[in-house]
Amino acid sequence: MAPNSDQEPLINSNPELQSYYQSLESRIGYRLFLGGTRHFGFYDKDTWWPFPISKALRAMEDRLATSLDLPPGAYVLDAGCGVGHVALRLATQHGFRIQGIDVIDHHLDKARQNIARSGLPDGQIAVRKTDYHHLETFEPETFDGVYTMETFVHATDPEAVLAGFFHVLRPGGRLTLFEYDHVLNERSPASMVQSMQRINKYAAMPTNSRSHPGVFRQMLEDAGFTDIVVRDHSENITPMTRLFYLIAYVPFLFVRLFGLERYFINTVAGVESYRGRKHWRFLGISATKPGTFV
């Protein structure tokens, strides 16, 4: 069932998130290097030549679709749809019907343009301004699947988000989270810990500060999900993180010298994500709402 569009969306205050996605570095950087897509690419094997990047991005989206394990025609919530690239891939290649939600206005505007140009039937993908902390405008048991693609890290209350996902999923429905965890602690290099703290703050990723190994599984179990599977795809993104490191290293030196991390946090992350690759993981997590899928 469609959400009640008569209500104004309730959006959690998250000024860091708005600043991050409104920044020139984010808007130009994502467009220049990833064609507007906002997630890592998947590589079957390591390579120093990660091109074409678009092929790897689509491969990661296919990996997410496989993790959802739903039939064509399934109705799926894209929680943090960005400009719609993941939804478009899942609709065109896997036959899903997608409801995308996001809280960034220029993401939604661009997503609508991309959907209109796609040639898909009317209604196969829809997008609207909705905060995934507040899914009350959707009826219970609306969706066959829910996914996040590197957007759950932005949650200010991840337990509330997972409770909402559980509420809107049908019995037997599937949840997939492609996200990060990390093993940074008081015994880790101080410079790496400080960089992670800056990245979490300026890239608006509060959940990333909590996502130690095992935390996501525990959160999902507490929310009522079963059949939880955690897959480590860290090696599969290495070609892209290495590329970002090589591109960003010289600008990073100037950013650090002049204390400009707030304004160029993607540059910092581009260097530190590769330099600190042994301290964090890129995960594909799947889970099921108990019950029989119909």
Backbone as JSON, one array per atom type, in Angstrom:
{
  "sequence": "MAPNSDQEPLINSNPELQSYYQSLESRIGYRLFLGGTRHFGFYDKDTWWPFPISKALRAMEDRLATSLDLPPGAYVLDAGCGVGHVALRLATQHGFRIQGIDVIDHHLDKARQNIARSGLPDGQIAVRKTDYHHLETFEPETFDGVYTMETFVHATDPEAVLAGFFHVLRPGGRLTLFEYDHVLNERSPASMVQSMQRINKYAAMPTNSRSHPGVFRQMLEDAGFTDIVVRDHSENITPMTRLFYLIAYVPFLFVRLFGLERYFINTVAGVESYRGRKHWRFLGISATKPGTFV",
  "N": [[0.85, -1.2, 0.0], [0.47, 2.24, -0.74], [2.21, 5.0, 0.8], [0.79, 7.44, 3.03], [0.4, 10.36, 1.55], [-0.57, 12.77, 2.34], [0.39, 13.7, 4.68], [2.88, 15.78, 6.17], [6.29, 14.99, 5.89], [8.04, 13.59, 8.65], [11.08, 14.52, 9.74], [14.12, 13.67, 11.12], [16.3, 15.86, 12.89], [19.33, 16.51, 11.47], [21.82, 18.09, 10.9], [24.49, 17.76, 10.09], [24.36, 15.73, 8.19], [22.87, 16.93, 6.12], [24.65, 19.01, 5.5], [26.85, 17.55, 4.61], [25.98, 16.21, 2.24], [25.23, 18.4, 0.76], [27.56, 19.71, 0.27], [30.1, 21.07, -1.89], [32.25, 19.41, -2.45], [31.19, 16.81, -2.09], [29.04, 16.82, -3.96], [30.27, 17.39, -6.43], [32.36, 15.54, -6.43], [31.16, 12.91, -6.23], [29.76, 12.94, -8.62], [31.79, 13.27, -10.52], [33.59, 11.09, -10.19], [32.02, 8.81, -9.77], [29.81, 8.97, -11.34], [27.58, 10.0, -10.11], [26.57, 8.0, -8.52], [26.55, 6.59, -5.2], [28.11, 4.66, -3.78], [30.36, 1.87, -3.09], [32.16, -0.1, -5.56], [32.04, -3.49, -6.84], [34.45, -6.0, -7.18], [35.52, -8.97, -8.65], [38.1, -9.94, -8.41], [41.32, -8.76, -7.29], [42.73, -5.81, -8.73], [44.86, -3.46, -10.36], [43.83, -1.83, -12.22], [40.97, -0.46, -12.2], [38.88, 0.05, -13.96], [36.14, -0.28, -16.33], [34.61, 1.86, -13.98], [31.85, 1.99, -13.7], [30.93, -0.55, -14.34], [31.75, -2.05, -12.12], [30.23, -0.79, -10.14], [27.6, -1.45, -10.89], [27.84, -4.19, -10.58], [28.05, -4.4, -7.8], [25.5, -3.58, -7.09], [24.02, -5.66, -8.2], [24.93, -7.69, -6.57], [23.78, -6.94, -4.16], [21.09, -7.29, -4.84], [21.03, -10.07, -5.17], [21.51, -10.81, -2.54], [19.13, -9.98, -1.34], [17.36, -11.88, -2.34], [14.79, -12.23, -3.6], [11.81, -12.69, -5.61], [11.16, -11.66, -9.07], [9.05, -8.81, -9.4], [8.7, -8.36, -6.72], [8.01, -6.11, -4.04], [9.86, -3.47, -2.92], [11.61, -1.57, -0.49], [13.77, 1.08, -0.82], [15.91, 2.38, 1.23], [17.1, 5.3, 1.6], [17.66, 6.36, -1.03], [19.17, 8.01, -2.65], [20.23, 9.26, -5.8], [18.93, 7.41, -7.24], [20.18, 5.3, -8.63], [20.71, 2.66, -7.69], [18.12, 1.67, -7.31], [17.19, 1.8, -9.95], [18.79, -0.14, -11.22], [17.98, -2.46, -9.84], [15.34, -2.55, -10.56], [15.36, -2.68, -13.4], [17.02, -4.87, -14.05], [16.36, -6.9, -12.31], [13.69, -6.9, -11.89], [12.25, -5.8, -9.75], [9.77, -3.92, -7.95], [10.05, -0.67, -6.8], [10.08, 1.41, -3.97], [11.5, 4.33, -3.28], [13.12, 6.21, -0.74], [14.3, 9.27, 0.7], [16.1, 11.96, 2.31], [17.29, 14.15, 1.27], [16.85, 16.85, -0.71], [17.9, 17.53, -3.3], [18.86, 15.07, -4.11], [16.47, 13.63, -4.47], [15.23, 15.11, -6.49], [17.02, 14.68, -8.64], [16.83, 11.9, -8.78], [14.18, 11.56, -9.65], [14.39, 12.64, -12.21], [16.18, 10.8, -13.37], [14.67, 8.45, -13.24], [12.5, 9.15, -14.88], [13.79, 9.24, -17.35], [14.39, 6.61, -17.77], [12.69, 4.87, -19.09], [11.15, 2.93, -17.89], [8.09, 1.28, -16.89], [5.35, 3.31, -15.75], [5.26, 3.88, -12.3], [6.83, 1.7, -11.53], [9.14, 2.42, -10.21], [9.09, 4.6, -7.53], [9.68, 7.65, -5.77], [10.07, 9.44, -2.7], [10.12, 12.04, -0.22], [11.15, 11.0, 2.75], [12.05, 10.09, 6.02], [14.03, 7.44, 7.12], [13.93, 6.86, 9.79], [11.35, 7.28, 10.44], [8.86, 5.66, 9.52], [6.16, 5.63, 9.72], [4.15, 6.44, 8.02], [3.78, 4.45, 6.23], [1.83, 1.53, 5.74], [1.63, -1.27, 8.0], [3.51, -4.23, 7.22], [3.99, -3.84, 4.44], [6.04, -4.18, 2.53], [7.99, -6.48, 0.56], [10.7, -6.58, 0.71], [13.52, -4.8, 2.08], [16.19, -2.5, 1.78], [19.46, -1.09, 2.47], [22.03, 0.82, 1.05], [24.93, 1.57, 1.98], [23.83, 3.55, 3.6], [22.68, 3.17, 6.08], [24.62, 3.77, 7.92], [24.29, 6.45, 8.41], [22.32, 6.68, 10.26], [20.84, 8.12, 13.14], [19.59, 6.87, 15.18], [19.87, 3.81, 15.16], [18.55, 1.52, 16.13], [15.85, 2.28, 16.18], [15.45, 2.61, 13.45], [15.76, -0.03, 12.46], [13.64, -1.23, 13.8], [11.54, 0.04, 12.49], [11.94, -0.94, 9.88], [11.38, -3.66, 10.33], [8.7, -3.45, 10.99], [7.45, -2.59, 8.6], [7.95, -4.65, 6.86], [6.69, -7.58, 5.27], [5.67, -10.79, 6.69], [8.26, -13.15, 6.46], [9.64, -11.48, 4.83], [12.53, -9.82, 3.42], [15.6, -8.36, 4.52], [18.33, -6.36, 3.62], [21.51, -5.09, 4.27], [24.11, -3.19, 3.18], [26.96, -2.28, 4.46], [29.36, -0.83, 6.83], [31.71, -2.15, 9.24], [34.02, -1.87, 12.03], [37.24, -2.18, 13.68], [38.56, -0.43, 15.27], [40.02, 0.76, 18.24], [41.08, 1.55, 21.62], [43.64, 0.57, 21.46], [44.45, 0.91, 18.9], [46.25, 2.73, 16.29], [46.68, 6.11, 17.18], [46.37, 8.23, 15.37], [44.83, 7.07, 13.37], [42.46, 6.49, 14.71], [41.62, 9.1, 15.35], [41.21, 10.12, 12.77], [39.1, 8.48, 11.93], [37.13, 9.32, 13.72], [36.76, 11.97, 12.86], [35.84, 11.52, 10.25], [33.45, 10.12, 10.78], [32.05, 12.18, 12.04], [31.99, 14.45, 10.23], [31.11, 13.33, 7.87], [28.69, 12.54, 8.65], [28.05, 10.03, 10.01], [26.99, 8.56, 12.4], [26.24, 5.97, 13.27], [28.35, 4.45, 12.41], [30.28, 4.85, 14.3], [29.61, 3.1, 16.23], [29.67, 0.58, 15.19], [31.1, -1.98, 15.81], [32.58, -5.25, 15.25], [30.06, -7.72, 15.18], [28.07, -6.11, 16.25], [26.04, -5.29, 14.44], [24.75, -7.73, 13.91], [23.74, -8.31, 16.49], [22.01, -6.12, 16.84], [20.12, -6.67, 14.84], [19.1, -9.14, 15.7], [17.95, -8.31, 18.13], [15.97, -6.7, 17.11], [14.23, -8.56, 16.12], [14.76, -10.05, 13.85], [15.68, -12.96, 11.9], [17.71, -15.69, 10.59], [20.19, -14.51, 9.96], [22.83, -13.42, 8.01], [26.19, -12.63, 7.53], [28.35, -11.27, 5.3], [31.66, -10.76, 4.25], [32.85, -8.36, 2.22], [35.15, -6.97, 1.85], [37.63, -7.36, 0.5], [36.73, -7.24, -2.08], [36.28, -4.61, -2.69], [38.7, -3.42, -2.76], [40.17, -2.57, -5.15], [38.86, -0.15, -5.75], [39.08, 1.41, -3.4], [41.83, 1.68, -3.36], [42.24, 3.17, -5.7], [40.94, 5.59, -4.99], [42.64, 6.37, -2.94], [45.05, 6.87, -4.33], [44.26, 9.0, -5.96], [43.49, 10.91, -4.09], [45.62, 11.43, -2.38], [47.67, 13.52, -2.57], [46.06, 15.97, -2.52], [45.02, 15.47, 0.03], [47.21, 15.89, 1.76], [47.44, 18.68, 1.76], [44.93, 19.36, 2.76], [45.07, 18.32, 5.35], [47.28, 19.78, 6.3], [46.3, 22.41, 6.43], [44.12, 22.16, 8.03], [41.53, 21.53, 7.01], [39.62, 19.53, 7.09], [36.86, 19.36, 7.63], [35.69, 20.45, 5.35], [36.57, 18.93, 3.27], [36.04, 16.19, 3.6], [35.62, 13.82, 2.22], [37.95, 13.56, 0.78], [39.75, 13.06, 2.86], [38.65, 10.62, 3.77], [39.05, 9.11, 1.49], [41.79, 8.66, 1.49], [42.27, 7.57, 4.09], [40.6, 5.33, 4.21], [41.78, 3.42, 2.61], [44.4, 3.34, 3.64], [43.87, 2.53, 6.21], [42.76, 0.01, 5.9], [42.91, -2.49, 7.11], [41.6, -2.18, 9.42], [38.88, -1.98, 9.17], [35.76, -3.19, 7.74], [33.89, -4.04, 4.8], [30.61, -4.91, 4.54], [28.1, -7.26, 3.55], [24.99, -7.76, 4.64], [22.36, -9.89, 5.44], [18.97, -10.63, 6.35], [15.94, -12.02, 7.77], [12.47, -11.45, 8.26], [10.58, -13.18, 10.58], [8.24, -15.72, 9.57], [5.98, -16.71, 6.92], [6.68, -16.25, 3.57], [4.64, -14.88, 1.12]],
  "CA": [[0.0, 0.0, 0.0], [1.24, 3.47, -0.83], [2.21, 5.81, 2.0], [-0.13, 8.56, 3.09], [1.14, 11.53, 1.08], [-1.18, 13.99, 2.86], [1.13, 14.13, 5.86], [4.22, 16.29, 5.99], [7.22, 13.99, 6.42], [8.75, 13.88, 9.88], [12.51, 14.34, 9.44], [15.02, 13.91, 12.24], [17.3, 16.9, 12.7], [20.67, 15.96, 11.25], [22.45, 19.12, 10.06], [25.74, 17.27, 9.5], [24.0, 14.97, 6.99], [22.52, 17.89, 5.09], [25.87, 19.71, 5.09], [27.72, 16.63, 3.88], [25.51, 15.98, 0.87], [25.13, 19.67, 0.06], [28.89, 20.28, 0.04], [30.59, 21.0, -3.27], [33.1, 18.24, -2.6], [30.34, 15.63, -2.29], [28.23, 16.9, -5.18], [31.15, 17.29, -7.59], [33.14, 14.31, -6.35], [30.36, 11.75, -6.6], [29.43, 13.04, -10.04], [32.99, 13.15, -11.34], [34.24, 9.79, -10.08], [31.08, 7.69, -9.72], [28.63, 9.24, -12.15], [26.46, 10.33, -9.23], [26.33, 6.89, -7.61], [27.12, 6.88, -3.89], [28.52, 3.45, -3.07], [31.54, 1.19, -3.62], [31.98, -1.08, -6.61], [32.41, -4.87, -6.51], [35.41, -6.61, -8.1], [35.71, -10.39, -8.36], [39.5, -10.13, -8.03], [42.06, -7.51, -7.16], [43.33, -5.28, -9.95], [45.32, -2.08, -10.3], [43.09, -1.11, -13.26], [39.6, -0.7, -11.76], [37.96, 0.63, -14.92], [35.26, 0.86, -16.06], [34.03, 1.88, -12.64], [30.41, 1.76, -13.78], [30.71, -2.0, -14.32], [31.88, -2.48, -10.73], [29.08, -0.26, -9.39], [26.44, -2.28, -11.21], [28.08, -5.5, -9.99], [27.7, -4.32, -6.38], [24.04, -3.54, -7.01], [23.56, -7.02, -8.45], [25.25, -8.46, -5.37], [22.74, -6.61, -3.2], [19.85, -7.95, -5.28], [21.17, -11.49, -4.85], [21.37, -10.93, -1.09], [17.71, -9.87, -1.02], [16.8, -13.2, -2.65], [13.36, -12.06, -3.83], [11.44, -12.93, -7.0], [10.7, -10.5, -9.84], [7.75, -8.31, -8.97], [8.7, -8.05, -5.3], [7.9, -4.69, -3.7], [11.05, -3.29, -2.1], [11.9, -0.23, -0.01], [15.14, 1.56, -0.91], [15.98, 3.32, 2.36], [18.23, 6.17, 1.3], [17.76, 6.01, -2.45], [20.07, 8.87, -3.4], [19.74, 9.7, -7.1], [18.12, 6.35, -7.84], [20.91, 4.34, -9.45], [20.51, 1.29, -7.2], [16.74, 1.31, -7.62], [17.08, 1.57, -11.39], [19.39, -1.43, -11.53], [17.16, -3.54, -9.29], [14.09, -2.6, -11.33], [15.56, -3.07, -14.8], [17.7, -6.16, -14.19], [15.84, -7.92, -11.4], [12.24, -6.88, -11.94], [11.61, -5.36, -8.51], [9.08, -2.64, -7.83], [10.84, 0.02, -5.78], [9.72, 2.68, -3.34], [12.7, 4.96, -2.74], [12.95, 7.33, 0.2], [15.52, 10.01, 0.99], [15.81, 13.23, 2.99], [18.05, 15.2, 0.6], [15.98, 17.29, -1.8], [18.49, 17.46, -4.63], [18.88, 13.65, -4.48], [15.15, 13.24, -4.96], [15.01, 15.76, -7.78], [17.79, 13.96, -9.64], [16.26, 10.55, -8.91], [12.98, 11.64, -10.5], [14.86, 12.83, -13.59], [16.75, 9.53, -13.83], [13.57, 7.5, -13.43], [11.74, 9.57, -16.06], [14.56, 8.92, -18.55], [14.73, 5.19, -17.81], [11.79, 4.1, -19.94], [10.43, 1.94, -17.11], [6.66, 1.55, -16.77], [4.96, 4.21, -14.66], [4.99, 3.25, -11.02], [7.75, 0.64, -11.11], [9.94, 3.07, -9.18], [8.6, 5.88, -7.02], [10.52, 8.19, -4.7], [9.43, 10.47, -1.91], [10.89, 12.52, 0.91], [10.79, 10.3, 3.98], [13.18, 9.72, 6.87], [13.86, 6.03, 7.48], [13.59, 6.76, 11.21], [9.91, 7.54, 10.61], [8.14, 4.95, 8.46], [4.78, 5.49, 10.18], [3.19, 6.71, 6.94], [3.56, 3.2, 5.51], [1.06, 0.53, 6.45], [2.42, -2.44, 8.4], [3.64, -5.36, 6.3], [3.83, -3.3, 3.09], [7.11, -4.5, 1.6], [8.62, -7.81, 0.53], [12.11, -6.41, 1.02], [14.06, -3.47, 2.43], [17.64, -2.49, 1.73], [20.26, 0.12, 2.52], [23.33, 0.72, 0.38], [25.81, 2.55, 2.62], [23.04, 4.65, 4.16], [22.37, 2.88, 7.48], [25.65, 4.44, 8.72], [23.84, 7.79, 8.73], [21.24, 6.64, 11.25], [21.11, 8.65, 14.47], [19.0, 5.9, 16.1], [19.76, 2.62, 14.31], [17.55, 0.58, 16.64], [14.54, 2.73, 15.7], [15.38, 2.32, 12.01], [15.52, -1.46, 12.28], [12.26, -1.5, 14.24], [10.69, 0.48, 11.4], [12.06, -1.91, 8.79], [10.65, -4.86, 10.74], [7.28, -3.12, 10.97], [6.9, -2.46, 7.24], [8.17, -5.88, 6.1], [5.75, -8.7, 5.41], [6.29, -12.0, 7.23], [9.12, -13.77, 5.47], [10.31, -10.45, 4.04], [13.99, -9.83, 3.49], [16.33, -7.12, 4.76], [19.75, -6.39, 3.27], [22.28, -3.91, 4.62], [25.49, -3.15, 2.72], [27.44, -1.25, 5.38], [30.72, -1.02, 7.33], [32.04, -2.19, 10.65], [35.43, -1.53, 12.22], [37.86, -2.72, 14.88], [39.36, 0.61, 15.91], [39.8, 0.87, 19.68], [42.13, 2.32, 22.3], [44.95, 0.02, 21.11], [44.74, 1.23, 17.51], [47.03, 3.96, 16.13], [45.9, 7.29, 17.56], [46.05, 9.03, 14.18], [43.74, 6.41, 12.67], [41.25, 6.7, 15.52], [41.21, 10.49, 15.18], [40.67, 10.27, 11.42], [37.78, 7.84, 11.91], [36.2, 10.19, 14.44], [36.45, 13.1, 11.98], [35.01, 11.02, 9.14], [32.1, 9.86, 11.3], [31.39, 13.45, 12.35], [31.76, 15.34, 9.1], [30.32, 12.61, 6.86], [27.4, 12.25, 9.28], [27.91, 8.59, 10.12], [27.05, 8.21, 13.83], [26.17, 4.53, 13.49], [29.67, 3.88, 12.16], [31.07, 4.93, 15.52], [29.17, 2.0, 17.1], [29.57, -0.68, 14.46], [32.16, -2.96, 16.02], [32.15, -6.57, 14.8], [29.0, -8.34, 15.97], [27.03, -5.18, 16.67], [24.91, -5.35, 13.52], [24.02, -8.99, 14.17], [22.99, -8.17, 17.73], [20.9, -5.19, 16.6], [19.1, -7.36, 14.05], [18.45, -10.12, 16.57], [17.12, -7.57, 19.07], [14.81, -6.18, 16.37], [13.35, -9.67, 15.81], [15.12, -10.7, 12.6], [16.31, -14.27, 11.97], [18.46, -16.09, 9.39], [21.13, -13.41, 9.72], [24.07, -13.83, 7.35], [27.11, -11.52, 7.37], [29.4, -11.58, 4.32], [32.72, -9.76, 4.2], [33.21, -8.02, 0.84], [36.22, -5.98, 1.91], [38.6, -7.58, -0.57], [36.1, -6.95, -3.36], [36.26, -3.17, -2.95], [40.06, -2.92, -2.69], [40.6, -1.76, -6.31], [38.29, 1.19, -5.7], [39.69, 2.17, -2.31], [43.2, 2.02, -3.78], [42.13, 4.27, -6.66], [40.65, 6.81, -4.25], [43.86, 6.73, -2.22], [46.01, 7.45, -5.27], [43.74, 10.29, -6.42], [43.28, 11.87, -3.01], [46.73, 11.56, -1.43], [48.29, 14.85, -2.58], [45.14, 16.94, -1.9], [44.9, 15.16, 1.47], [48.3, 16.52, 2.48], [47.09, 20.09, 1.94], [43.76, 19.42, 3.65], [45.55, 18.09, 6.71], [48.17, 20.88, 6.67], [45.54, 23.63, 6.71], [42.99, 21.86, 8.91], [40.3, 21.7, 6.22], [38.93, 18.24, 7.02], [35.4, 19.55, 7.59], [35.25, 20.83, 4.01], [37.05, 17.95, 2.3], [36.08, 14.94, 4.36], [35.74, 12.69, 1.3], [39.38, 13.44, 0.5], [40.32, 12.37, 4.02], [38.19, 9.23, 3.75], [39.67, 8.44, 0.36], [43.12, 8.21, 1.9], [42.27, 6.75, 5.29], [39.9, 4.06, 4.02], [42.75, 2.46, 2.08], [45.52, 3.22, 4.56], [43.41, 1.8, 7.4], [41.88, -1.07, 5.42], [42.93, -3.64, 8.02], [40.84, -1.83, 10.62], [37.43, -1.92, 8.93], [35.26, -4.16, 6.77], [32.67, -3.72, 4.05], [29.79, -6.08, 4.79], [26.77, -7.49, 3.02], [24.26, -8.42, 5.73], [20.98, -10.21, 5.09], [18.17, -11.16, 7.46], [14.55, -12.32, 7.4], [11.4, -11.3, 9.25], [9.97, -14.52, 10.73], [6.95, -15.91, 8.95], [5.95, -17.34, 5.6], [6.59, -15.31, 2.48], [3.58, -15.2, 0.17]],
  "C": [[0.88, 1.23, 0.0], [1.19, 4.24, 0.48], [1.2, 6.94, 1.9], [0.62, 9.84, 2.75], [0.55, 12.84, 1.58], [-0.42, 14.54, 4.07], [2.49, 14.7, 5.46], [5.21, 15.29, 6.58], [7.9, 14.49, 7.69], [10.22, 13.53, 9.65], [13.32, 14.62, 10.69], [16.01, 15.02, 11.91], [18.68, 16.26, 12.58], [21.43, 16.93, 10.35], [23.76, 18.65, 9.43], [25.45, 16.48, 8.21], [23.67, 15.91, 5.85], [23.77, 18.61, 4.58], [26.76, 18.82, 4.23], [27.26, 16.48, 2.43], [25.29, 17.26, 0.08], [26.49, 20.24, -0.32], [29.3, 20.12, -1.42], [31.46, 19.77, -3.48], [32.27, 16.99, -2.85], [29.63, 15.68, -3.64], [29.1, 16.74, -6.43], [31.89, 15.95, -7.6], [32.37, 13.08, -6.76], [30.04, 11.75, -8.09], [30.65, 12.73, -10.91], [33.54, 11.73, -11.35], [33.28, 8.61, -10.19], [29.82, 7.93, -10.54], [27.39, 9.57, -11.35], [26.1, 9.22, -8.27], [27.08, 7.13, -6.31], [27.43, 5.6, -3.12], [29.75, 2.85, -3.75], [31.15, 0.25, -4.76], [32.52, -2.45, -6.18], [33.31, -5.43, -7.61], [35.62, -8.07, -7.7], [37.14, -10.69, -7.91], [40.2, -8.79, -8.0], [42.68, -7.11, -8.5], [43.78, -3.85, -9.7], [44.65, -1.23, -11.38], [41.6, -1.33, -13.0], [38.51, -0.2, -12.72], [37.38, -0.46, -15.83], [34.61, 0.75, -14.68], [32.55, 1.56, -12.67], [30.08, 0.27, -13.75], [30.77, -2.54, -12.89], [30.71, -1.99, -9.88], [27.84, -1.11, -9.63], [26.6, -3.68, -10.62], [27.75, -5.5, -8.5], [26.19, -4.28, -6.21], [23.44, -4.91, -7.27], [23.81, -7.91, -7.23], [24.2, -8.2, -4.3], [21.42, -7.29, -3.56], [19.89, -9.44, -4.95], [20.98, -11.73, -3.36], [19.91, -10.82, -0.66], [16.97, -11.18, -1.29], [15.27, -13.15, -2.76], [13.04, -12.28, -5.3], [11.12, -11.64, -7.74], [9.29, -10.11, -9.42], [7.67, -7.98, -7.51], [8.7, -6.53, -5.09], [8.93, -4.38, -2.62], [11.23, -1.82, -1.74], [13.4, 0.04, -0.1], [15.29, 2.68, 0.11], [17.24, 4.16, 2.26], [18.59, 6.02, -0.16], [18.73, 6.88, -3.23], [19.45, 9.31, -4.72], [19.09, 8.56, -7.89], [18.86, 5.29, -8.62], [20.71, 2.9, -9.0], [19.1, 0.83, -7.54], [16.56, 1.01, -9.1], [17.66, 0.22, -11.79], [18.5, -2.58, -11.05], [15.83, -3.66, -10.03], [14.32, -3.16, -12.73], [16.13, -4.47, -14.95], [17.09, -7.27, -13.35], [14.31, -7.87, -11.25], [11.54, -6.45, -10.68], [10.79, -4.09, -8.75], [9.67, -1.93, -6.62], [10.12, 1.26, -5.28], [10.99, 3.24, -2.72], [12.34, 6.08, -1.79], [14.31, 7.96, 0.46], [15.12, 11.3, 1.67], [16.55, 14.4, 2.35], [17.29, 15.61, -0.66], [16.63, 17.15, -3.16], [18.72, 16.02, -5.07], [17.55, 13.25, -5.11], [14.84, 13.87, -6.31], [15.75, 15.02, -8.89], [17.26, 12.55, -9.85], [15.03, 10.57, -9.82], [13.36, 11.84, -11.96], [15.39, 11.52, -14.16], [15.66, 8.49, -14.1], [12.78, 7.85, -14.68], [12.45, 9.21, -17.35], [14.76, 7.41, -18.76], [13.88, 4.38, -18.78], [11.03, 3.01, -19.21], [8.94, 2.28, -17.07], [6.37, 2.49, -15.59], [4.69, 3.42, -13.4], [5.95, 2.15, -10.62], [8.75, 1.15, -10.09], [9.26, 4.37, -8.81], [9.55, 6.34, -5.93], [9.75, 9.28, -3.98], [10.33, 10.86, -0.75], [10.36, 11.87, 2.19], [12.08, 9.94, 4.71], [13.0, 8.27, 7.3], [13.75, 5.81, 8.99], [12.09, 6.83, 11.44], [9.14, 6.94, 9.42], [6.66, 4.78, 8.8], [3.75, 5.72, 9.08], [3.0, 5.51, 6.03], [2.73, 2.25, 6.37], [1.98, -0.61, 6.91], [2.42, -3.5, 7.3], [3.38, -4.95, 4.85], [4.8, -3.91, 2.09], [7.57, -5.95, 1.71], [10.09, -7.73, 0.91], [12.44, -4.98, 1.36], [15.57, -3.56, 2.28], [18.2, -1.1, 1.99], [21.57, -0.16, 1.8], [24.2, 1.86, 0.9], [25.04, 3.78, 3.11], [22.66, 4.42, 5.62], [23.4, 3.54, 8.41], [25.22, 5.83, 9.15], [22.77, 7.83, 9.83], [21.69, 7.25, 12.58], [20.54, 7.73, 15.55], [18.8, 4.61, 15.33], [18.74, 1.6, 14.81], [16.15, 0.97, 16.18], [14.37, 2.45, 14.22], [15.07, 0.86, 11.77], [14.12, -1.85, 12.74], [11.27, -1.08, 13.16], [10.74, -0.48, 10.22], [11.26, -3.18, 9.11], [9.14, -4.64, 10.62], [6.71, -3.12, 9.55], [7.14, -3.7, 6.38], [7.05, -6.87, 6.33], [6.44, -9.87, 6.08], [7.06, -12.75, 6.14], [9.87, -12.78, 4.61], [11.79, -10.38, 4.35], [14.56, -8.42, 3.69], [17.78, -7.33, 4.37], [20.38, -5.05, 3.58], [23.69, -4.08, 4.07], [26.15, -1.97, 3.43], [28.85, -1.6, 5.85], [30.72, -1.35, 8.82], [33.54, -1.98, 10.81], [35.93, -2.09, 13.55], [38.79, -1.7, 15.54], [39.0, 0.7, 17.39], [41.0, 1.6, 20.3], [43.53, 1.78, 22.0], [45.35, 0.31, 19.67], [45.59, 2.5, 17.42], [46.18, 5.2, 16.38], [45.49, 8.11, 16.35], [44.88, 8.41, 13.41], [42.42, 6.58, 13.41], [40.73, 8.12, 15.33], [40.62, 10.72, 13.79], [39.28, 9.66, 11.32], [36.75, 8.71, 12.61], [35.8, 11.4, 13.58], [35.54, 12.66, 10.84], [33.59, 10.77, 9.62], [31.35, 11.16, 11.56], [31.02, 14.21, 11.1], [31.05, 14.66, 7.93], [29.01, 12.1, 7.44], [27.13, 10.76, 9.37], [27.96, 8.15, 11.59], [26.98, 6.71, 14.1], [27.52, 3.87, 13.26], [30.56, 3.93, 13.39], [30.73, 3.78, 16.47], [29.36, 0.63, 16.48], [30.83, -1.54, 14.59], [31.67, -4.33, 15.55], [31.14, -7.21, 15.75], [27.86, -7.43, 16.34], [25.82, -5.24, 15.75], [24.08, -6.62, 13.75], [23.16, -8.87, 15.43], [21.8, -7.23, 17.55], [19.77, -5.88, 15.84], [18.36, -8.4, 14.88], [17.51, -9.42, 17.55], [15.86, -7.03, 18.41], [13.84, -7.29, 15.96], [13.69, -10.43, 14.54], [15.82, -12.04, 12.86], [17.09, -14.52, 10.68], [19.48, -15.02, 9.0], [22.43, -13.98, 9.14], [24.92, -12.57, 7.12], [28.24, -11.95, 6.43], [30.39, -10.42, 4.26], [33.15, -9.55, 2.75], [34.38, -7.04, 0.78], [37.23, -6.14, 0.77], [38.04, -7.17, -1.93], [36.02, -5.46, -3.67], [37.67, -2.58, -2.98], [40.49, -2.12, -3.92], [40.07, -0.33, -6.27], [38.9, 2.01, -4.57], [41.13, 2.55, -2.64], [43.18, 3.18, -4.76], [41.87, 5.59, -5.94], [41.89, 7.3, -3.49], [44.84, 7.44, -3.15], [45.56, 8.84, -5.75], [43.79, 11.34, -5.31], [44.53, 12.19, -2.21], [47.34, 12.97, -1.42], [47.33, 15.92, -2.06], [44.99, 16.73, -0.39], [46.0, 15.84, 2.28], [48.02, 18.0, 2.74], [45.9, 20.25, 2.89], [44.2, 19.27, 5.1], [46.43, 19.25, 7.19], [47.39, 22.11, 7.12], [44.29, 23.38, 7.55], [41.64, 21.99, 8.25], [39.45, 20.43, 6.13], [37.41, 18.4, 6.92], [34.91, 19.76, 6.16], [35.64, 19.81, 2.94], [37.13, 16.57, 2.94], [36.14, 13.72, 3.43], [37.2, 12.48, 0.88], [40.08, 12.7, 1.63], [39.93, 10.9, 4.0], [38.82, 8.45, 2.62], [41.05, 7.91, 0.68], [43.04, 7.22, 3.05], [41.57, 5.41, 5.11], [40.84, 3.0, 3.46], [43.91, 2.25, 3.06], [45.13, 2.42, 5.8], [42.56, 0.6, 7.06], [41.87, -2.31, 6.31], [42.08, -3.4, 9.27], [39.33, -1.78, 10.4], [37.06, -2.9, 7.83], [34.04, -3.59, 6.05], [31.83, -4.99, 4.02], [28.51, -6.08, 3.97], [26.0, -8.34, 4.03], [22.83, -8.67, 5.26], [20.27, -10.83, 6.28], [16.72, -11.31, 6.99], [13.63, -11.99, 8.56], [10.7, -12.65, 9.39], [8.57, -14.57, 10.12], [7.09, -16.54, 7.59], [5.76, -16.28, 4.52], [5.54, -15.77, 1.48], [3.78, -14.37, -1.09]]
}
